[in-house]
């Protein structure tokens, strides 16, 4: 399908009200989608120190808050992430801990609390197999945790190298390569050459290699895992690429190179970028707007270029902190979270 | 904490005649300096001209001038100004806070820190910092 030829719009399906402070982040449960006959589930976390679990009714199609995870974190819950099985939810908090919640369907129990960071934990990410977690903090470090039997979590590595707060960690979608981005304007790539868990920083993408010139807020990968998008306080989005076949063959580390920079689309800090399974990049920013981009398919000698597919001004009444595409195939939903305390569900639809 | 004042002898300027404001009323002038009994206006850290308000575009920019180049209180002053604006302005406003060009030794680092909303949010969850900020702000009527 040629997206550029379609007259597309982002239709607001529902506004999810409940949080009493800014909403920092949203995460779709990876195993729930209409395609599987299971209702979609979304988690959102907030400055009100809680996490809310939202579910769409398969009958009425309307979203309701199923449960509120509270009284565990004492400060802002900055980010949350579902394990690949959808059975566990990890929550990173400014209280310095990471909570692990077990999903019993109708209720959630906090089964583990990961302690170790000196101060605010800002992001948490599961690797593709669900065997490891990564967390990062204002203490400038990135921690890798191994998931053991009996709800035990063991710190497998403490990675240092960033010179300032680490804003986000993200595992590669298929391989055990970890990415982190920071207030120090760089993206670092962590990899264990010998599979022995000795993670090293194998690459730093900074301003000198066409990287960002201010805080890098988020990282997202395309489905194939050979491209990555990053967004920044420098008001740009950057697309990076690698030779994924070389890495998958186990030959050696294939470096990431800058492919292109998308600038001039947002007026204030871009907090979130997310790449959908069908190759649409969504971005959310401090200008209250959401933008969608697609590959223009006319690669020049300079590499690929991306076109603006759609602009949604005033998507929220305040900063957009997080945009996330639903994992389901075909049913293209986007969730967004904002400083206005709202979570919104959007559908990408053809204009009537 | 601070032993001895960073600026022992600040210049105190005469108060300006307060003119009636027709735009969104901001009262940054009444914020107290973290280490002196004077207000930021008395010390000309913040002046009326240093506050730009673009009501139509819901935008406010405050440029403040620390009294000394190495003022370690600059982050607290910046935080006070931000909290004051957050409490007085409708939430639709975007707020940028900066130190005047050339007025501080670590200008870029300071500007970056003052405008990182995640750092500001974390700072405002710190009871000691909030207490410090509250002491600088006039009691809300």
Interface residues (C-beta under 8 A of the other chain):
Chain A: X22 X47 X75 X76 X78 X94 X119 X120 X122 X138 X165 X167 X183 X214 X215 X233 X268 X269 X286 X287 X317 X318 X319 X339 X340
Chain B: X91 X92 X94 X112 X116 X117 X118 X119 X121 X122 X125
